[in-house]
């Protein structure tokens, strides 16, 4: 298809006019959009809740286990120089 044929095809499409749209399509689209927004909002809130719970769980574990403190030695050092 060369350039002239493409331009002619586009002109034909533009001259046909607007296709009829069913009247209930707008309402359906609005309801679907609202449902998607509610689902996304719910997912976002659940993820934030899980992230906060993970932070609290880590803080409780760190306060109890104190991983930054060196554990006590389980053996005595060797005695030398007697």
Helices and strands as residue ranges (DSSP letters): H 3-15, H 25-65
